[in-house]
Amino acid sequence: MALTLSSGAMAAETFPTAPVKVIVPYGAGGIGDVMARIVGEKAGAELGQAVVIDNRSGGNGIIGAQAAAKSKADGYTLLLMATGHVILPSLQQMPYDWTRDFTPVFGITATPLVFAVHSRSNIRTVADLVATANATPAGLNYASGGAGSVSHLAAARLVRELKISGTHVPFRGFNPAVQALLGDQVHFICATVADVVELTKSGNFRLLGVTADKRHPLLPDVPTMKEQGFADFEAASWNAYLAPVGTPPETVARLNAAFAKAAADAGVQERLGKLGVSVMAKSRGELDTFLKDEAARWRKIIRDNAIKVEN
């Protein structure tokens, strides 16, 4: 027993002896990727080893998550989990089970969603959106960051509650969805504040509402959905670090401490804040509860709004 305890303590003291890889299950350049690089740089300095970002996009985050689930449980490979990972099991069969195949490490960031239209559009309010939909025989086209993503569910819920006709156009991430609106390929999009804030400030986009309990500091003139009469219409794109199940507790604790220190850094928070991203610092236990609560909440929304994944 003494030998076992000694070995565990030694592992905690020496970890890591090589770079730590974070699998980001989305393409490079997106907000999640940028956030992971900002936090990873600081966490790497704390760990004494580089935190390397490995972008593995596809399948609305499934490909990257599956790769992380199959990785060696030694702390050298982590998954940057997103909201969609707790949503998809309620919509389709999954090649892994996040509740069994991963262990929580640290909850890191969150950013609310917004409904956006092109500034050239005549749509200025949610009421205008309804009027435009009723005047368009084929209904409206709306883009999201992917089938089964939080932006898809939020937009589908809005269409259903407004009782309008809408066709979902899924993209692989928020960036191409934003470009679709910029190119007038869709009538509106549901994306994160971080993905549209600069295009809004430059006059390209107009925002109809934000899915948060209060107005966003970067967009003080944009009303919340609650202000516009939508009860419990809160949705956020959040990220968290998970490790393959079986990762030694001492190693997970070391990683948690490093990422927690990085998230608490004033410089990191300032850089994230400029992107429209807020730090969501959660311990392992808090993160475990949060993930389960989020899964249950979105499962109810999927059921109540008869939402299905579109092929």
PAVOKE-273270 format. One record per residue: residue in three letters; x, y, z of N, C-alpha, C, O, CB in turn. Coordinates in steps of 0.001 Angstrom, whole numbers, plus 500000, padded with zeros to 6 digits. Glycine has a CB too. Layout:
# PAVOKE-273270
ALAXYZXYZXYZXYZXYZ;...
END
This chain:
# PAVOKE-273270
MET500830498800500000500000500000500000500869501257500000500584502224499294499059500002501216;ALA501933501226500803502843502365500856503477502604499505503639503749499084503920502147501911;LEU503843501516498815504446501626497488503472502229496495503856503051495663504913500261496997;THR502200501820496579501169502339495676500966503828495891500899504591494927499844501591495881;LEU500865504254497163500681505667497467501871506482497005501720507585496481500458505868498956;SER503072505921497208504287506606496790504322506790495286504734507840494795505514505839497249;SER503887505762494544503872505825493079502894506890492604503185507636491669503500504453492478;GLY501709506960493264500711507951492874501215509360493109501024510243492272499416507730493635;ALA501863509573494254502395510900494562503487511282493580503573512434493154502935510947495994;MET504329510304493216505406510574492280504848510953490914505362511855490253506327509360492161;ALA503767510241490488503155510532489195502604511941489177502722512648488177502047509526488878;ALA501992512356490301501420513697490378502505514757490316502318515821489726500605513857491655;GLU503669514447490947504759515414490978505428515548489619505850516642489242505784515015492022;THR505530514461488886506270514495487625505405514835486419505933515273485397506932513173487397;PHE504098514648486507503219514959485383503105516465485217502932517184486201501825514331485585;PRO503201516956483973503476516209482741504965516277482362505668517226482712502613516755481586;THR505413515269481654506796515257481164506834515425479654507894515318479037507501513953481566;ALA505676515690479061505559515887477613504372516825477360503568517048478265505372514508476854;PRO504251517371476160503120518258475862501771517578476088501629516371475897503209518746474425;VAL500790518371476494499422517887476697498601518292475478498590519459475085498793518461478025;LYS497924517330474891497127517588473685495672517802474052495091517023474807497256516426472682;VAL495084518864473513493655519121473682492988518956472327493257519712471394493390520550474273;ILE492121517965472229491384517756470978490219518732470935489295518655471746490878516279470852;VAL490276519650469978489186520587469737488380520016468573488871519991467445489718522053469426;PRO487154519556468824486395518841467796485753519730466744484710519389466187485339518034468441;TYR486374520865466473485892521807465470487085522386464732488228522228465161485040522933466116;GLY486817523053463625487876523582462789488656524716463436488187525343464386487306524048461504;ALA489843524971462915490676526058463413490051527403463067489414527554462024492096525962462835;GLY490238528368463945489756529712463672488449530071464339488121531252464456489610529887462233;GLY487686529069464783486430529333465475486694529829466889487821529768467381485556528072465508;ILE485639530323467538485800530876468876486295529818469872487152530105470707484477531470469356;GLY485752528595469781486197527538470686487678527251470516488395527042471495485394526268470453;ASP488132527242469271489540527001468975490403528129469522491430527879470153489756526853467465;VAL489987529375469280490746530536469763490801530535471286491852530786471876490117531854469252;MET489660530251471920489606530202473380490564529143473909491303529389474863488171529916473862;ALA490551527962473289491412526872473741492884527254473646493695526849474479491145525609472923;ARG493218528026472637494613528452472465495010529508473495496126529489474015494829529000471050;ILE494092530428473783494374531468474773494568530851476157495545531148476844493233532509474805;VAL493635529993476559493717529352477869494864528351477905495576528245478904492392528655478214;GLY495039527615476803496085526600476741497479527176476900498348526560477516495998525860475444;GLU497687528354476345498998528999476460499348529254477925500471528997478360499019530323475671;LYS498377529760478673498615530049480090498694528769480913499531528656481808497510530955480641;ALA497827527805480615497842526538481358499150525797481108499689525156482010496638525651480956;GLY499660525887479875500929525242479548502071525811480362502954525077480804501229525386478071;ALA502055527127480560503102527755481362503034527259482808504063527079483459502972529293481312;GLU501825527043483297501639526530484650502085525073484759502655524669485773500176526661485069;LEU501825524290483716502188522872483717503667522642483441504222521601483794501365522132482694;GLY504296523621482808505694523443482433505858522678481141506969522287480784506431522738483524;GLN504768522462480439504766521781479144503749522460478241502754523006478718504445520261479299;ALA503995522425476955503074523064476015501725522352475994501655521129476114503677523085474609;VAL500657523131475838499321522573475592499074522730474092498944523843473583498186523304476466;VAL499013521617473409498925521600471948497479521380471515496800520493472033499840520502471356;ILE497015522178470576495648522051470077495614521137468860496370521328467907495065523434469725;ASP494739520150468898494556519194467798493130519342467280492191518832467892494840517711468264;ASN492962520040466154491629520246465576491171519015464813491835518574463875491625521468464649;ARG490040518463465215489462517298464524487968517567464334487143517165465154489704515952465340;SER487645518237463264486256518613463016485494517491462337486077516527461840486190519874462166;GLY484167517641462327483306516678461650482297516045462577482551515845463765484133515610461012;GLY481136515732462003480109515033462772479572515837463928479137515271464931480647513751463284;ASN479597517178463801479098518045464872479808517754466193479188517725467256477582517867465041;GLY481108517543466103481911517326467299482100515873467676482859515568468596481300518032468432;ILE481422514966466979481472513548467342482838512933467036483365512162467839480379512776466603;ILE483412513270465881484684512665465466485782512961466479486518512061466883485098513178464075;GLY485891514209466885486908514572467858486672513935469206487613513474469853486967516057468010;ALA485417513905469637485090513316470935485363511815470947485838511271471944483625513585471286;GLN485063511158469846485316509717469757486807509433469826487234508474470468484726509138468460;ALA487596510266469166489048510095469196489573510280470618490450509540471066489733511091468236;ALA489036511266471318489470511515472694489075510362473613489838509978474499488873512830473214;ALA487878509810473398487405508699474227488289507472474093488436506695475037485979508341473859;LYS488878507302472913489717506138472644491177506366473022491994505452472912489624505767471185;SER491511507564473463492895507893473798493310507241475110492470506849475921493078509410473883;LYS494604507134475300495146506554476523494796507442477703494917508665477623496675506367476417;ALA494368506838478786493939507587479969495125507928480847495265507407481954492905506790480769;ASP495981508810480344497185509175481087497302510675481325498295511143481882498403508686480353;GLY496266511446480893496292512884481105496908513678479981496872514909479997497014513177482338;TYR497473512995479003498142513699477912497216514006476732497622514649475765499312512886477430;THR495974513540476823494980513877475807493679514278476495493133513526477302494745512682474834;LEU493191515475476164491951515976476727490987516319475602491392516518474457492209517204477622;LEU489714516385475946488686516813475002488164518175475419487860518403476590487531515783474925;LEU488060519086474446487359520338474706485889520073474386485474520124473228487949521545473845;MET485124519795475415483714519462475253482901520724475014483258521803475487483188518710476483;ALA481799520583474273480912521713474000479470521310474272479174520140474515481074522204472541;THR478587522283474227477176522061474528476579520922473715475806520116474233476392523324474280;GLY476945520859472431476389519833471553476637518409472015475871517505471682476943519998470195;HIS477706518201472782478029516847473218477019516295474226476851515079474321479414516824473823;VAL476347517166474975475325516663475901473941516653475248472999516074475788475296517519477180;ILE473826517297474084472556517357473368472356516150472453471289515535472448472478518638472554;LEU473380515821471690473243514811470641472744513443471112472006512797470369474548514634469974;PRO473109512966472309472587511658472739471064511602472803470486510515472778473148511307474092;SER470409512757472884468940512786472904468361512830471497467143512801471320468442513990473704;LEU469233512900470498468777513019469113469195511861468222468555511597467205469289514286468529;GLN470271511165468598470769510094467737471640509124468528472024509394469666471562510677466559;GLN471940507995467905472833507020468510474259507553468465474685508131467465472731505652467791;MET474991507355469556476354507876469633477370506745469716477077505693470285476502508804470840;PRO478574506948469151479615505912469204480377505913470532481328505150470703480597506106468057;TYR479966506754471459480586506813472775479534507327473745478475507798473329481868507726472776;ASP479824507237475031478908507720476072479700508675476955480558508242477724478289506527476918;TRP479419509960476849480219510928477597480105510743479104481015511117479844479805512331477229;THR478991510167479568478817509969481008479678508824481540479977508769482733477353509700481323;ARG480077507903480642480885506754481065482309506788480550483210506235481181480237505490480614;ASP482526507431479406483838507388478757484757508543479134485930508552478760483659507376477278;PHE484230509518479874485042510676480240484900511004481719483936510612482377484651511886479398;THR485882511730482217485824512249483578486018513767483520486877514236482774486908511571484492;PRO485254514541484277485364516005484238486729516487484726487300515920485657484262516639485085;VAL487236517522484098488495518137484511488255519569484977488575519922486112489519518112483357;PHE487690520390484098487457521788484467486472522438483507486556522237482296488779522573484480;GLY485528523225484054484595523995483243485202525353482985485723525981483907483210524124483933;ILE485147525821481751485984526948481415485258528200480917485413529264481517486933526525480405;THR484470528109479838483881529332479285482444529121478807481989527992478619484732529844478133;ALA481742530247478616480382530205478070480103531523477363480596532575477769479324529942479195;THR479311531456476304478868532664475613477447532451475121477159531411474529479818533021474431;PRO476544533408475349475147533229474925474993533308473413475915533708472702474260534277475582;LEU473824532926472936473528532967471515472737534226471180472156534874472050472754531712471087;VAL472735534550469887471926535667469394471260535249468086471756534376467373472798536953469189;PHE470136535882467787469478535718466492469859536935465658469620538076466054467901535575466639;ALA470454536674464500470972537767463682470410537734462268470155536666461711472486537711463634;VAL470222538922461696469824539073460288470830540013459640471584540705460324468339539625460145;HIS470830540028458316471723540940457609471193542363457761469981542576457809471850540549456104;SER472087543323457834471667544711458012470857545236456822470115546210456946472883545592458230;ARG471013544569455656470226544978454488468784544499454571467928544942453806470865544451453216;SER468524543597455499467182543054455653466237544094456234466661545011456939467209541813456540;ASN464964543944455934463942544816456518463525544343457905462722544990458577462721544884455606;ILE464072543216458324463729542640459630464503543359460728465733543331460764464033541114459663;ARG463758544005461621464385544737462715463998544195464093464661544473465093464016546197462624;THR462927543426464127462438542874465390461958541446465158461867540981464022461294543751465979;VAL461658540770466243461108539421466129459755539469465425459409538557464674460971538764467524;ALA458994540530465667457701540686464992457888540822463487457090540296462711456948541910465542;ASP458932541521463074459246541640461643459611540289461052459308539996459896460394542634461423;LEU460265539476461862460645538137461404459394537331461085459338536632460073461503537408462471;VAL458402537432461943457136536730461731456447537241460477455958536449459672456214536894462948;ALA456404538554460304455752539148459138456439538727457842455775538433456848455745540670459254;THR457760538699457859458510538283456668458260536821456345458107536453455181460007538522456865;ALA458218535988457379457962534565457169456574534345456581456407533526455677458105533795458486;ASN455582535067457083454207534922456591454057535436455162453161535014454431453237535663457509;ALA454942536352454775454871536913453424455751536155452433455780536481451247455277538376453448;THR456469535141452924457363534349452067456764532959451887456752532174452835458806534259452678;PRO456271532637450701455598531357450467456389530130450920455823529196451488455291531223449019;ALA457683530137450669458506528970451021459000529028452465459684528114452927459700528866450076;GLY458657530095453171459134530235454539460561530747454581461138531074453543459038528910455268;LEU461130530819455770462474531349455948463514530240456044463228529134456502462529532216457188;ASN464720530559455604465856529661455776466701530198456927466993531392456985466699529539454455;TYR467087529323457831467926529774458937469109528827459106468978527614458941467108529863460247;ALA470263529398459438471492528616459567471883528444461028471579529281461878472631529282458795;SER472565527338461293473077527075462636474487526514462514474998526305461413472147526090463415;GLY475101526278463660476447525718463676476490524225463489477555523622463624477113526061464943;GLY475358523600463179475338522158462929474049521513463380473405521986464316476497521494463619;ALA473669520433462718472458519708463103472618519149464511473588518450464806472152518568462097;GLY471668519461465369471738518988466740472548519884467661472695519589468847472311517625466761;SER473075520978467123473856521909467950472909522759468787471703522777468544474769522815467067;VAL473457523457469766472633524315470606471990525424469778470867525838470066473469524916471740;SER472693525908468752472118526957467905470965526419467064470002527140466803473195527556466994;HIS471055525154466637469965524529465897468728524427466791467625524789466382470385523128465378;LEU468920523935468004467788523747468902467139525073469279465914525174469341468231523012470154;ALA467960526089469532467411527391469901466619527999468748465543528561468954468531528340470327;ALA467162527883467524466468528441466362465190527663466051464164528255465718467393528440465139;ALA465254526337466160464074525512465901462981525818466924461797525846466591464441524009465937;ARG463387526044468150462411526396469187461756527735468860460544527886469016463088526455470579;LEU462551528708468408462002530012468066460992529904466925459909530486466987463124530973467686;VAL461358529151465881460463528978464727459155528338465164458075528744464733461137528118463633;ARG459264527341466019458065526639466476457182527542467343455961527558467187458457525380467259;GLU457803528290468254457019529146469142456385530321468392455326530815468779457899529668470272;LEU457043530762467318456485531849466516455433531350465523454716532136464903457599532569465770;LYS455361530026465388454413529382464474454611529868463030453661530224462333452967529657464928;ILE455889529867462613456217530244461244456865529063460544457245528086461189457149531478461214;SER456992529147459231457632528091458457459111528409458302459478529507457884456958527928457074;GLY459958527441458642461397527669458534462131526405458131461780525307458562461950528191459848;THR463148526563457305463978525439456868465370525581457466466036526600457280464053525368455317;HIS465797524562458177467098524582458838468203524271457831468108523309457069467131523571460006;VAL469262525103457836470433524884456984471644524728457909472214525724458354470639526076455953;PRO472038523487458200473154523280459134474515523454458471474690523128457297473067521898459745;PHE475469523966459226476841524107458756477781523453459755477389523146460881477208525596458548;ARG479017523244459341480017522669460232480672523772461052481792524192460761481078521886459432;GLY479983524225462053480512525281462897479868526624462629479174526813461630481987525389462711;PHE480109527548463534479486528869463429480075529720462311479349530498461692479623529602464736;ASN481359529594462037481990530429461019481291530347459663480935531386459108483434530036460863;PRO481079529135459103480389529069457806478933529528457872478391530019456882480439527656457275;ALA478298529369459038476921529857459186476902531378459112476021531969458487476301529373460526;VAL477873531998459748477996533455459707478238533921458271477653534907457824479143533933460631;GLN479104533201457555479399533563456163478162533401455279477985534146454314480552532701455618;ALA477316532439455602476083532243454832475152533441454968474526533861453995475365530967455287;LEU475062533981456160474231535174456362474878536385455694474196537222455103474016535444457874;LEU476184536464455797476900537577455183476685537583453673476641538644453049478401537500455510;GLY476552536385453087476340536262451646474875536195451246474560535869450102477039535047451141;ASP473977536500452176472530536502451910472006535143451446471062535079450659472203537549450864;GLN472608534067451924472160532726451564471024532254452466470291531331452111473324531744451635;VAL470876532882453628469814532531454575469196533824455110469786534900455006470368531642455750;HIS468004533699455681467318534875456222467838535284457598467953536472457899465833534608456306;PHE468150534291458428468700534610459737469532533454460258469446532335459754467585534949460724;ILE470326533731461258471149532688461875471009532759463387470607533778463948472636532833461459;CYS471345531666464020471499531627465463472960531269465695473403530185465317470501530590466156;ALA473710532175466315475139531966466540475500532545467896474641533092468588475997532615465409;THR476757532431468278477166532985469566477459534472469438477742534977468351478398532245470108;VAL477385535157470563477749536570470605479150536755470042479410537678469270477666537119472049;ALA480048535860470442481439535969470014481586535895468504482483536520467939482263534884470657;ASP480719535142467846480846534955466399480296536113465583480633536249464407480150533698465992;VAL479462536946466180478816538009465392479097539417465889478716540384465230477342537793465381;VAL479748539556467023479892540879467626480616541864466717480193543014466604480629540768468935;GLU481702541439466063482452542366465220481664542741463965481680543898463544483799541754464830;LEU480975541767463368480176542052462177478966542929462518478457543660461669479711540740461523;THR478529542844463741477435543718464187477943545140464375477302546101463947476815543195465504;LYS479094545265465014479673546588465236480036547270463917479975548495463809480909546479466125;SER480419546465462908480802547033461612479593547363460743479733547939459664481711546070460872;GLY478401546993461222477186547344460499476693546298459524475752546558458774477404548591459774;ASN477300545120459511476875544069458587475654543306459093474798542901458307478013543101458348;PHE475581543113460406474499542336460995473641543204461914474087544210462466475062541140461768;ARG472384542765462051471465543360463024470999542224463938470628541154463456470235544087462313;LEU471016542449465233470666541398466186469259541608466740468881542714467127471683541356467332;LEU468492540510466765467101540589467213466941540281468695466008540768469334466248539641466407;GLY467833539485469238467700539126470643468842538240471099469449537530470297466376538431470888;VAL469132538284472396470194537472472976469584536486473970468674536839474720471265538365473666;THR470084535255473975469521534196474816470228534137476168470869533140476501469624532837474107;ALA470105535202476932470736535275478251469757535897479236468737536460478837472061536096478197;ASP470068535794480520469165536350481527469291537860481634468428538516482216469436535720482877;LYS470362538417481076470533539869481050471294540263479786471910539418479135471282540366482323;ARG471249541522479451471897542005478233473409541798478304474014541845479375471574543490478007;HIS473998541567477127475428541305477068476201542626477106475810543588476445475784540500475797;PRO477295542679477874478055543931477997478610544466476679478794545674476534479187543729478947;LEU478878543583475718479379544042474422478255544504473497478499545172472492480169542934473751;LEU477016544137473850475864544468473008474727545000473875473659544391473931475395543229472198;PRO474940546120474548473951546626475514472614547041474902471617547153475616474527547795476237;ASP472583547268473597471337547694472949470485546524472447469374546724471958471656548611471791;VAL471007545320472569470275544140472088469442543553473226470003543152474246471258543068471523;PRO468131543494473079467273542976474157467416541469474324467752540755473380465813543324473882;THR467158541003475526467140539562475763465837538993475224464880539731474992467303539238477278;MET465800537688475026464556537052474587463501537155475679462307537258475398464797535573474213;LYS463959537126476934463025537251478062462325538605478028461127538690478297463766537068479407;GLU463060539658477700462476540994477598461383541044476539460472541869476610463557542021477278;GLN461483540150475554460538540148474441459409539131474629458680538805473693461271539862473147;GLY459289538646475851458156537791476174458375536299476079457421535528476182457066538134475314;PHE459635535868475881459920534444475784460427533943477133461521534301477569460955534159474663;ALA459637533130477772460013532621479090461080531532478982461016530675478101458782532078479821;ASP462049531574479877463072530531479957463771530301478620464058529157478266462451529233480438;PHE464048531363477877464726531214476586466197531593476754466671532596476220464046532096475484;GLU466899530753477515468323530953477729469095529795477112468737528629477277468643531085479235;ALA470156530140476401470981529112475762472389529664475607472574530837475282470390528679474373;ALA473367528823475839474759529265475719475604528179475086475336526986475230475331529649477092;SER476611528614474397477627527686473891478757527701474907479462528700475046478138528086472434;TRP478927526601475612479948526547476643480997525494476297480785524647475429479317526249478008;ASN482110525562476979483188524597476772483728524112478103483723524841479095484315525214475935;ALA484193522874478113484766522288479318485827521267478915485789520717477814483664521628480199;TYR486763521026479812487805520034479558487439518714480217487092518671481397489171520530480071;LEU487518517644479446487278516296479953488484515423479619489193515669478643485969515693479351;ALA488702514413480435489776513449480199489168512062480037488088511799480566490814513466481362;PRO489849511163479308489333509793479198489166509168480575489995509374481462490270508929478338;VAL488098508409480751487844507772482035489017506849482375489580506188481503486502506982482008;GLY489363506822483640490503506015484075491772506828484246492777506306484728490752504911483092;THR491746508097483862492900508964484074493158509073485574492222509333486331492671510374483440;PRO494403508882486029494690508909487472494178510180488147494361511276487616496188508780487706;PRO493546510047489297492994511215490018494034512302490270493722513490490194492405510773491349;GLU495281511895490571496326512877490832496628513698489582496908514894489661497596512185491330;THR496567513040488434496824513716487169495692514676486845495930515802486405497003512697486036;VAL494450514226487064493290515084486813493342516310487716493028517418487283491972514305487036;ALA493739516113488974493839517218489917494900518220489462494716519430489594494167516694491324;ARG495995517717488931497062518603488432496558519423487252496821520623487171498312517783488016;LEU495839518787486344495281519480485189494244520508485623494221521630485117494658518478484213;ASN493396520122486555492362521033487055492988522301487632492524523410487368491500520335488123;ALA494034522124488415494691523268489042495305524198488000495240525421488128495768522791490014;ALA495901523603486966496552524400485922495532525203485118495740526387484854497358523492484984;PHE494439524565484732493423525260483943492665526279484798492268527335484304492441524249483330;ALA492470525962486068491801526911486961492641528171487129492109529281487138491529526266488332;LYS493953527998487263494836529150487403494848529971486116494866531202486154496261528698487765;ALA494840529278484973494820529974483686493535530776483527493566531917483068494965528974482528;ALA492403530181483908491110530849483765490995532058484684490268533004484379489980529874484053;ALA491712532032485816491649533124486785492587534273486415492524535342487023491989532606488175;ASP493435534066485447494409535081485058493701536288484439492873536133483541495439534493484068;ALA494025537473484914493366538701484444493584538918482950492673539348482243493883539915485226;GLY494778538626482474495074538795481056494255537871480185493768538274479129496535538563480799;VAL494097536625480623493288535654479892491832536108479860491183536060478816493403534252480531;GLN491325536549481007489931536989481073489691538219480202488630538355479593489539537291482520;GLU490658539097480145490522540284479302490469539903477824489643540424477075491684541256479556;ARG491347538998477407491365538568476005490077537846475625489545538042474532492567537656475744;LEU489587537018476527488336536304476263487156537271476242486259537149475408488105535209477319;GLY487163538229477162486080539199477239485934540003475967484818540325475560486298540125478395;LYS487047540331475331487012541082474081486381540269472954485896540824471968488418541512473688;LEU486396538951473115485779538066472120484293537848472403483575537286471576486504536717472089;GLY483833538295473577482445538062473958482271536790474755481153536308474934481575538011472738;VAL483382536244475237483365534980475976483582535245477461484476536005477835484446534011475435;SER482767534622478304482902534765479752483490533500480353483203532394479893481543535082480398;VAL484308533665481375484875532512482070483792531849482908483060532521483635486077532931482959;MET483694530536482805482737529733483570483556528754484399483611527566484083481701528977482628;ALA484184529240485443485080528403486231484297527429487099483570527835488005485988529268487101;LYS484451526144486814483752525113487573484726524017487978485530523548487172482588524523486752;SER484642523625489223485454522521489714484962521222489107483968521214488382485419522450491254;ARG485637520139489390485244518846488829483827518463489242483030518016488417486222517760489267;GLY483521518643490527482190518293491006481118519197490440480047518735490048482152518343492503;GLU481404520483490399480458521446489839480221521172488362479093521269487880480966522878490035;LEU481284520829487646481160520540486219480322519292485985479499519258485070482541520370485585;ASP480523518277486798479754517041486655478258517323486813477448516831486028480216515992487693;THR477894518106487817476491518468488034475956519313486884474841519095486410476333519224489357;PHE476756520275486439476357521161485349476077520373484072475068520618483410477443522209485093;LEU476945519439483718476776518656482494475482517841482536474749517777481549477980517723482286;LYS475215517238483655474003516423483797472749517302483741471743516921483143474039515628485123;ASP472817518476484367471671519399484332471419519903482914470270519996482483471908520592485282;GLU472484520228482190472348520698480820471743519615479926470876519899479099473708521137480274;ALA472200518384480095471674517272479299470173517117479536469410516920478590472411515956479645;ALA469756517206480787468335517058481119467515518224480570466404518026480079468150516957482641;ARG468055519427480650467335520605480180467109520539478667466006520804478190468105521882480548;TRP468147520189477923468006520138476467467173518940476016466504518992474984469379520088475810;ARG467220517864476796466377516703476480464907517108476545464108516685475709466662515522477460;LYS464553517917477523463174518387477669462785519316476511461680519221475978462997519115479016;ILE463690520202476134463404521122475028463236520355473719462366520684472913464529522167474890;ILE464056519348473509463946518517472311462586517831472272461930517787471231465080517468472267;ARG462172517299473414460885516607473480459721517579473330458791517326472564460761515846474797;ASP459771518679474053458656519633474037458470520308472683457357520697472328458870520687475094;ASN459567520447471923459493521145470634459591520199469435459713520641468292460596522178470550;ALA459537518883469712459568517868468653460723518105467667460539518049466452458232517858467896;ILE461898518367468211463072518651467374463750517354466966463950516459467786464071519565468117;LYS464098517266465703464798516094465169466011516545464392466039517649463849463870515246464274;VAL467025515677464340468210515966463541467866515799462087467282514790461691469392515055463930;GLU468226516788461281467956516732459855469161516188459114470299516522459441467578518112459322;ASN468919515361458128470021514798457348470491515801456290471415515509455530469590513470456679;
END
